[in-house]
């Protein structure tokens, strides 16, 4: 099959770098319903990170104990250990603080930058709608970190697997699983006694380039399309498996590394009885693209100029240094089209139409185990639908199906430039 490089007009909505005319989320300013919660989070994080002690990579077993947590009270008037503040009286809990200090070191996070990003003068931004789980997400002003509220059951799963998680990310620097930097809880004082548990993690899409399309891929087909009409799809819409209309073609070296790391990560998740995770993929189109490429719309950001073209022969050391598995990866996307028959076709047919793109991707939502509710969901849906099409399947089957799908969505680039 012959291949063509798509030639589309310049100067349109795909041009540009990182900053667009609108940013994702609502700024949590004074008067926002979660303004005091944000202040509490920032006070607690500043306190926790400021208590940096000696860091060793060979942690004792006691550091991973789920009971290893530290409560601190933050009265408004201040205390011997905490500053006075304008928020309500609250208590702050750090889970496994030594483990997370060490994880931040492993992930090469500078303590001062981390504190400034989360606790600086700039407010957090709350994403407009909670996830399917009911969790809320908050972004730092520099887009570098994301805060996710958690259910008690998710915290329990994470604490149960935290030693295995630590060993995995320590052994495999190129892991694609979510990078976690802290696990905390805020408990409000008084009659409310509300507890808010949350985890701090890296934002996969913090980049120098606009993310024009984002896909959440599981390898299942039931319900795996966006519920938005084409005209409402924009750069912040999360598309799903049956919306995917590209095959991503990686250079041989990167494809082999991708295969190895996905296998390692899936084996780790399978061993921990985890399922329902996704490969989150962000796509930046290097050249200007016609809006009809995928349908939907974008804010016009052509004033930001064209993004730099990174060719496969690019030897600029500054650019090459930023490229790593899952981040800032220059590659090519081949357009696919699904046949119009009745049978669900999870992957479309390649068209030979190629686009230069920069990819960002990672494995997210890794805190769902195959518990009784998921087993019941599987049994119930299996009566109504093809059991292979539903998301809730046992971890072994989930891992196998997930890998089968992503190794079709990502392939080795065998074409000549």
C-alpha positions as CSV (number, residue, x, y, z in Angstrom):
1,X,0.0,0.0,0.0
2,X,1.4,3.4,-0.9
3,X,1.7,6.1,1.7
4,X,1.1,9.8,1.4
5,X,2.0,12.7,3.6
6,X,-1.1,14.8,4.1
7,X,-0.7,18.3,2.7
8,X,-3.1,20.7,4.5
9,X,-3.2,24.5,4.6
10,X,-1.0,26.4,7.1
11,X,-2.0,28.9,9.7
12,X,-5.0,27.1,11.1
13,X,-6.0,25.9,14.6
14,X,-3.3,23.3,15.0
15,X,-0.4,25.8,14.9
16,X,1.2,26.8,18.1
17,X,3.0,25.9,21.3
18,X,1.9,25.4,24.9
19,X,-0.3,28.3,25.9
20,X,-3.7,28.8,24.3
21,X,-6.3,31.5,24.7
22,X,-8.2,29.4,27.3
23,X,-6.9,27.1,29.9
24,X,-8.5,23.9,31.3
25,X,-10.4,24.2,34.5
26,X,-11.8,26.9,36.8
27,X,-9.4,28.9,39.0
28,X,-10.2,28.4,42.7
29,X,-10.4,32.0,43.8
30,X,-11.8,33.4,47.1
31,X,-15.5,32.6,47.2
32,X,-15.2,29.3,45.4
33,X,-16.8,26.5,47.3
34,X,-13.5,24.7,47.6
35,X,-11.3,27.7,48.4
36,X,-10.8,26.7,52.0
37,X,-10.0,23.1,51.1
38,X,-7.3,24.4,48.6
39,X,-5.8,26.5,51.5
40,X,-5.8,23.5,53.7
41,X,-4.1,21.3,51.1
42,X,-1.4,24.0,50.5
43,X,-0.8,24.5,54.2
44,X,-0.5,20.7,54.7
45,X,1.8,20.1,51.7
46,X,4.1,23.0,52.7
47,X,4.3,21.5,56.2
48,X,5.0,17.9,54.9
49,X,7.6,18.8,52.3
50,X,9.3,21.3,54.7
51,X,10.0,18.4,57.0
52,X,12.5,16.8,54.7
53,X,14.7,14.3,56.5
54,X,17.5,12.0,55.3
55,X,16.6,10.0,52.2
56,X,17.7,6.4,51.5
57,X,16.5,4.3,48.6
58,X,16.7,1.1,50.7
59,X,13.7,1.7,52.9
60,X,12.8,-0.4,56.0
61,X,9.7,-2.5,55.9
62,X,8.1,-0.3,58.5
63,X,8.1,2.6,56.0
64,X,5.5,0.8,53.9
65,X,3.2,-0.1,56.8
66,X,-0.3,1.2,56.1
67,X,-0.4,2.3,59.7
68,X,2.6,4.5,59.0
69,X,0.9,7.9,59.0
70,X,1.3,11.2,60.8
71,X,-1.5,13.4,61.9
72,X,-0.9,17.2,62.4
73,X,-3.5,19.7,63.8
74,X,-3.7,23.1,62.1
75,X,-5.5,25.5,64.4
76,X,-6.2,29.0,62.8
77,X,-4.1,30.7,65.5
78,X,-1.1,28.5,64.8
79,X,0.8,26.1,67.0
80,X,4.3,25.2,67.9
81,X,4.6,23.3,64.6
82,X,2.2,25.0,62.3
83,X,1.7,28.7,61.2
84,X,-1.4,30.8,61.8
85,X,-3.8,30.8,58.8
86,X,-7.1,32.2,57.6
87,X,-8.8,28.9,57.0
88,X,-10.8,26.7,59.3
89,X,-9.4,24.4,62.0
90,X,-8.4,21.1,60.4
91,X,-6.2,18.0,60.8
92,X,-3.7,16.8,58.2
93,X,-2.6,13.3,57.6
94,X,0.5,12.1,55.7
95,X,0.5,8.5,54.6
96,X,3.9,6.7,54.4
97,X,5.8,10.0,54.3
98,X,9.2,8.5,54.0
99,X,8.1,6.4,51.0
100,X,6.8,9.4,49.1
101,X,9.9,11.6,50.0
102,X,12.0,8.8,48.4
103,X,9.6,8.5,45.4
104,X,10.0,12.2,44.7
105,X,13.8,11.7,44.8
106,X,13.5,8.7,42.4
107,X,11.4,10.8,40.0
108,X,13.9,13.6,40.2
109,X,11.5,16.1,41.8
110,X,13.1,19.2,43.3
111,X,11.5,19.8,46.7
112,X,11.6,23.6,46.3
113,X,10.0,23.5,42.9
114,X,7.4,20.9,44.1
115,X,6.4,23.2,47.0
116,X,6.3,26.3,44.8
117,X,4.2,24.6,42.2
118,X,1.6,23.3,44.7
119,X,1.8,26.1,47.4
120,X,2.9,29.2,45.6
121,X,0.8,32.4,45.1
122,X,-1.0,31.0,42.1
123,X,-4.3,29.2,42.8
124,X,-5.1,25.7,41.8
125,X,-7.6,25.1,38.9
126,X,-10.5,22.7,39.4
127,X,-11.4,20.7,36.3
128,X,-14.9,21.3,35.1
129,X,-16.4,17.8,35.8
130,X,-15.4,15.0,38.1
131,X,-14.3,11.7,36.7
132,X,-16.5,8.6,36.3
133,X,-15.4,7.5,39.8
134,X,-16.7,10.8,41.3
135,X,-13.2,12.0,42.0
136,X,-12.4,15.7,41.5
137,X,-9.2,16.8,39.8
138,X,-7.1,19.9,40.4
139,X,-4.2,21.3,38.3
140,X,-1.4,23.5,39.5
141,X,-1.0,26.8,37.7
142,X,2.1,25.6,35.8
143,X,0.2,22.4,34.8
144,X,3.0,20.2,36.2
145,X,1.0,18.4,39.0
146,X,-2.5,17.1,39.3
147,X,-4.3,16.5,42.6
148,X,-7.1,13.8,42.6
149,X,-9.5,13.2,45.4
150,X,-9.8,9.6,46.4
151,X,-12.3,7.2,47.9
152,X,-11.2,5.3,51.1
153,X,-11.2,2.0,49.1
154,X,-8.7,3.5,46.6
155,X,-6.4,4.6,49.5
156,X,-6.6,1.1,50.9
157,X,-5.6,-0.5,47.5
158,X,-2.8,1.9,47.1
159,X,-1.4,1.3,50.6
160,X,-1.6,-2.4,50.0
161,X,0.4,-2.3,46.8
162,X,2.8,0.6,47.7
163,X,5.8,-1.6,48.4
164,X,5.4,-3.3,45.0
165,X,4.8,0.0,43.3
166,X,8.0,1.4,44.8
167,X,10.0,-1.6,43.8
168,X,8.6,-1.4,40.3
169,X,9.3,2.3,39.6
170,X,12.7,1.9,41.2
171,X,13.6,-1.0,38.9
172,X,12.2,0.5,35.7
173,X,13.0,4.2,35.2
174,X,11.0,4.2,31.9
175,X,7.8,2.9,33.5
176,X,4.6,4.2,32.0
177,X,2.5,3.9,35.2
178,X,1.3,7.0,36.9
179,X,4.0,8.8,39.0
180,X,2.7,9.4,42.5
181,X,4.3,12.1,44.7
182,X,2.2,12.2,47.9
183,X,-0.9,10.7,49.6
184,X,-2.7,12.9,52.2
185,X,-5.9,13.5,54.0
186,X,-7.6,16.6,55.3
187,X,-10.1,16.2,58.2
188,X,-12.2,19.3,59.0
189,X,-12.8,20.0,62.7
190,X,-16.2,20.7,64.3
191,X,-19.5,19.2,63.5
192,X,-18.7,18.5,59.8
193,X,-15.8,16.1,60.4
194,X,-15.5,15.7,56.7
195,X,-12.5,13.8,55.4
196,X,-11.0,14.5,52.0
197,X,-8.3,12.0,50.8
198,X,-6.2,12.9,47.9
199,X,-3.1,11.9,45.9
200,X,-0.6,14.1,44.1
201,X,0.6,12.9,40.7
202,X,2.4,14.1,37.6
203,X,0.3,15.6,34.8
204,X,1.0,13.6,31.7
205,X,0.1,16.5,29.4
206,X,2.4,19.1,30.9
207,X,4.3,20.0,27.8
208,X,5.7,22.7,25.6
209,X,3.1,21.8,22.9
210,X,-0.6,22.0,22.7
211,X,-2.4,18.7,23.1
212,X,-4.8,18.6,20.1
213,X,-6.3,15.2,20.7
214,X,-6.4,12.9,23.7
215,X,-7.5,9.3,23.9
216,X,-8.3,7.0,26.8
217,X,-7.6,3.4,25.6
218,X,-8.6,0.2,27.4
219,X,-8.9,-2.4,24.6
220,X,-12.7,-2.9,25.3
221,X,-15.5,-1.8,23.0
222,X,-18.7,-1.6,25.1
223,X,-19.5,2.0,25.7
224,X,-16.1,3.0,24.5
225,X,-17.1,6.1,22.5
226,X,-17.4,9.7,23.5
227,X,-21.0,10.9,24.2
228,X,-20.3,14.3,22.6
229,X,-21.5,15.2,19.1
230,X,-18.6,15.8,16.6
231,X,-19.2,19.6,16.6
232,X,-18.5,19.8,20.4
233,X,-15.3,17.7,20.4
234,X,-12.4,19.9,21.3
235,X,-8.8,19.6,22.6
236,X,-10.0,18.8,26.1
237,X,-12.5,16.0,25.1
238,X,-11.3,12.6,26.1
239,X,-11.9,10.2,23.2
240,X,-12.1,6.5,23.6
241,X,-11.2,3.2,21.9
242,X,-13.9,3.4,19.2
243,X,-13.1,7.0,18.5
244,X,-9.4,6.3,17.8
245,X,-8.8,6.9,14.1
246,X,-5.0,6.6,14.0
247,X,-2.2,4.1,14.2
248,X,0.9,5.5,15.8
249,X,4.1,4.4,14.1
250,X,7.1,4.5,16.3
251,X,10.8,4.2,15.2
252,X,12.1,0.6,15.7
253,X,14.1,1.5,18.9
254,X,11.2,3.2,20.5
255,X,8.7,0.6,19.5
256,X,10.8,-2.2,21.0
257,X,11.2,-0.2,24.2
258,X,7.5,0.5,24.3
259,X,6.6,-3.2,24.0
260,X,9.1,-4.2,26.7
261,X,7.8,-1.5,29.1
262,X,4.1,-2.1,28.5
263,X,4.7,-5.9,29.2
264,X,6.5,-5.1,32.4
265,X,3.9,-2.6,33.6
266,X,1.0,-4.9,32.8
267,X,2.7,-7.9,34.5
268,X,3.1,-5.7,37.6
269,X,-0.6,-4.6,37.6
270,X,-1.7,-8.2,37.0
271,X,0.3,-9.4,40.0
272,X,-1.3,-6.7,42.1
273,X,-4.8,-7.8,40.9
274,X,-5.4,-4.5,39.2
275,X,-7.7,-4.0,36.2
276,X,-9.7,-1.2,34.4
277,X,-6.6,0.9,33.8
278,X,-6.1,2.9,30.6
279,X,-3.4,4.1,28.2
280,X,-3.9,7.9,28.1
281,X,-2.5,9.3,24.8
282,X,-2.1,13.0,24.0
283,X,-1.4,14.0,20.3
284,X,0.2,17.2,19.1
285,X,0.1,17.7,15.3
286,X,3.3,19.4,14.3
287,X,2.0,21.1,11.2
288,X,-1.3,23.0,10.7
289,X,-4.2,20.6,10.2
290,X,-7.6,20.9,8.7
291,X,-10.4,20.7,11.4
292,X,-12.0,18.0,9.4
293,X,-9.0,15.7,10.3
294,X,-10.9,14.4,13.3
295,X,-13.9,16.6,13.4
296,X,-14.7,18.9,16.3
297,X,-13.2,22.3,16.9
298,X,-10.3,24.1,18.5
299,X,-9.7,27.6,19.9
300,X,-7.7,29.5,17.3
301,X,-4.2,29.9,18.5
302,X,-2.3,30.6,15.4
303,X,-0.8,33.7,16.9
304,X,1.6,31.4,18.9
305,X,3.5,30.4,15.7
306,X,4.3,27.0,14.3
307,X,5.8,24.4,16.5
308,X,9.4,23.3,15.7
309,X,9.6,20.4,13.3
310,X,11.6,17.5,14.8
311,X,12.6,15.2,12.0
312,X,13.8,11.7,12.5
313,X,17.3,12.8,11.7
314,X,17.2,15.7,14.1
315,X,20.4,15.9,16.1
316,X,19.8,19.0,18.3
317,X,21.0,17.7,21.7
318,X,18.6,20.0,23.6
319,X,15.6,18.6,21.8
320,X,16.8,15.0,21.9
321,X,17.5,15.2,25.6
322,X,13.8,15.9,26.3
323,X,12.6,12.9,24.3
324,X,11.8,9.8,26.4
325,X,9.4,7.0,26.3
326,X,5.9,8.4,26.7
327,X,7.0,12.1,26.6
328,X,7.8,14.5,23.8
329,X,8.1,11.7,21.3
330,X,8.2,12.7,17.6
331,X,6.6,10.0,15.5
332,X,4.0,9.6,12.7
333,X,0.3,8.9,12.9
334,X,-1.4,7.0,10.1
335,X,-5.1,7.8,9.6
336,X,-7.5,4.8,9.8
337,X,-11.1,4.4,8.7
338,X,-13.6,1.9,10.1
339,X,-15.7,-0.1,7.7
340,X,-19.4,0.9,7.7
341,X,-20.7,-2.6,8.4
342,X,-22.8,-3.6,11.5
343,X,-20.0,-5.4,13.3
344,X,-18.0,-3.4,15.8
345,X,-14.5,-2.8,14.5
346,X,-12.2,-1.9,17.3
347,X,-9.4,-0.8,15.0
348,X,-9.9,0.9,11.6
349,X,-8.1,0.1,8.4
350,X,-4.9,2.1,7.6
351,X,-5.3,4.6,4.8
352,X,-1.7,5.5,4.1
353,X,-2.3,9.1,5.1
354,X,0.5,10.1,7.4
355,X,0.9,13.0,9.9
356,X,3.9,14.2,11.9
357,X,3.0,14.2,15.5
358,X,4.5,14.5,19.0
359,X,3.1,11.9,21.5
360,X,2.6,11.9,25.2
361,X,1.3,8.7,26.9
362,X,1.1,6.8,30.1
363,X,-0.9,4.2,32.0
364,X,-3.4,5.7,34.4
365,X,-6.2,4.7,36.8
366,X,-4.2,1.9,38.4
367,X,-6.0,1.8,41.7
368,X,-9.0,-0.4,40.8
369,X,-8.7,-4.0,41.9
370,X,-10.9,-6.9,40.8
371,X,-13.2,-6.8,43.9
372,X,-16.6,-8.2,44.4
373,X,-18.4,-5.2,42.8
374,X,-16.3,-5.7,39.6
375,X,-17.0,-9.4,39.6
376,X,-20.7,-8.7,39.9
377,X,-20.5,-6.1,37.1
378,X,-18.8,-8.7,34.9
379,X,-21.4,-11.4,35.7
380,X,-24.3,-9.0,35.1
381,X,-23.0,-7.5,31.8
382,X,-22.0,-10.9,30.5
383,X,-25.6,-11.9,30.3
384,X,-26.4,-8.9,28.1
385,X,-23.2,-8.4,26.0
386,X,-20.3,-10.2,24.6
387,X,-18.1,-10.9,27.7
388,X,-14.9,-10.0,25.7
389,X,-16.3,-6.5,25.0
390,X,-16.8,-5.3,28.5
391,X,-14.3,-3.4,30.6
392,X,-14.8,-5.4,33.9
393,X,-12.9,-8.6,33.4
394,X,-10.3,-10.4,35.6
395,X,-6.8,-8.9,35.7
396,X,-5.2,-11.6,33.6
397,X,-7.7,-11.3,30.8
398,X,-7.7,-7.5,31.1
399,X,-3.9,-7.4,30.8
400,X,-3.9,-9.6,27.7
401,X,-6.7,-7.7,26.0
402,X,-5.1,-4.3,26.9
403,X,-1.7,-5.3,25.4
404,X,-3.3,-6.9,22.3
405,X,-5.1,-3.5,21.6
406,X,-2.2,-1.1,22.3
407,X,0.2,-3.2,20.2
408,X,-2.2,-2.7,17.3
409,X,-2.7,1.1,18.0
410,X,1.2,1.5,18.3
411,X,3.2,-0.2,15.6
412,X,6.8,-0.2,14.3
413,X,7.3,2.4,11.5
414,X,8.4,0.4,8.5
415,X,7.9,3.1,6.0
416,X,10.6,5.3,4.5
417,X,10.4,9.0,5.0
